[in-house]
Amino acid sequence: MFSLFTMVWMEVFFCGMQMISVLFFMLILVFFQMFSGGESDMVYGFMGDLMSINLFLLSVWVLILMMLSSFKGNLYNSKYFMFYAFFMLFLLFVCFFSMNLMMFYFFFEASLFPIIMMIFNWGSQPERLQAGIYMLMYTLFGSLPLLVLMLLFSEMTLNYLLMDYMFNMKLGLLFFLMMMGFLVKVPMYFVHLWLPKAHVEAPISGSMILAAVLLKLGIYGIYRFKMFFMIELMEMGYVLMVVSVLGSVYVGVMCMFQTDVKALIAYSSVCHMGVVLGGIMNLGFWSSYGGLLLMLGHGLCSSGLFCLGNMLYERFYTRSIMLLKGMMSLFPSMALWWFLLSIVNMSAPPTMNIFGEIFLMGSLMKFSLVFMLPLMMISFLSACYSLYMYSYINHGEGWVIWSVKSILIREFLVLLLHFFPLIVWVLKMECFLGWV
């Protein structure tokens, strides 16, 4: 028993040591940013603001948690899995910090490759091939008009610093074609159908990085490319705002009918990202602050919920809420984590999510008070499906009668590392509210 315990903790230790070099590298970037005189200065040939740094720090944090969560099947020992994980981190780094639009587009699309390979190689069901192709077709075909129009309208250069406001031409309806590449990645309602399939078929590490970081690439891309279509965003952005907010209401209703744990969490991601997309369309300060806060908060919360769902799947080999009833009688300590992450998912104070939603809803209602009713519905439905998920899984009389392993210390550590940043962010608020 002692030797097994020692072996597990040695594996955790070495897994953490693999990330030390990445963390030191990131600290160098942060310190250079602090002493370079501003949030938008150049960082060693890259362009980084606080949004870039926060999203990349989130990527590093989630990658560490991916390693800690992938002990089932010895994924952390697989050289191919480690290659895809660190390759994805490299692609995300270049994507978040590149100054060249073509480089940004290339790495923006290349970040799909590792997650699709994770779904193909380590997905649990035969449908994983269909889910991976579905995801590839949606995201690539949605982004092709963006590439063509970007090459068409770039006159002399593709560098951010040299092309600041030189796009005077009006795109008209081409605006929606250029936005499509980002809207598919968010994903916006109507082009969100690839997400639940990808989440359900992906391994736990794939679901974590997909929910935590890859869904945020669309919002990040809109901020980086807004110089292309600033006029259209002011004239036609309200269309996307209406579709996003109403789509979040519809998806919130759909969450109430889900019986698969991972599908429910995936649809709740669509609901939250719809609020972010609708909020940032008015390009205000409040929406920028709220968008960053809710992206980071949702990334940690959704990743933690996927971990909880996977812990039950590893023990009972089912994701059905109806079969997993009564877990509190088997795992009373896990019920606490279900409760904490469920109330974060419904945006309870003092987490990142509640302040992000306050900023975003304030900016939407400043644009038009008509948004008040759907935003009330979104808040109500997010509480409904979070409580539905928590109460059905933890209460009642379950069908599960087998003898199972208890919750491991490693799994408690993963959940704590998801929950801890969601609470202590208030101690360093300027890291999230000083980037615009």
Secondary structure, 3 states (H helix, E strand, C coil): CHHHHHHHHHHHHHHHHCCHHHHHHHHHHHHHHHHCCCCCCEECCEECCHHHHHHHHHHHHHHHHHHHHCCHHHHHHCHHHHHHHHHHHHHHHHHHHCCEHHHHHHHHHHCHHHHHHHHHHHCCCCCHHHHHHHHHHHHHHHHHHHHHHHHHHCCCCCEHHHCCCCCCCCCCCHHHHHHHHHHHHCCCCCCCCHHHHHHHHCCHHHHHHHHHCHHHHHHHHHHHHCCCCHHHHHHHHHHHHHHHHHHHHHHHHHHCCCCEHHHHHHHHHHHHHHHHHHHHCCCCHHHHHHHHHHHHHHHHHHHHHHHHHHHHHHHHCCCECCCCCCHHHHCHHHHHHHHHHHHHHCCCCCCHHHHHHHHHHHHHHHHCHHHHHHHHHHHHHHHHHHHHHHHHHHCCCCCCCCCCCCCCHHHHHHHHHHHHHHHHHHHHCHHHHCCC
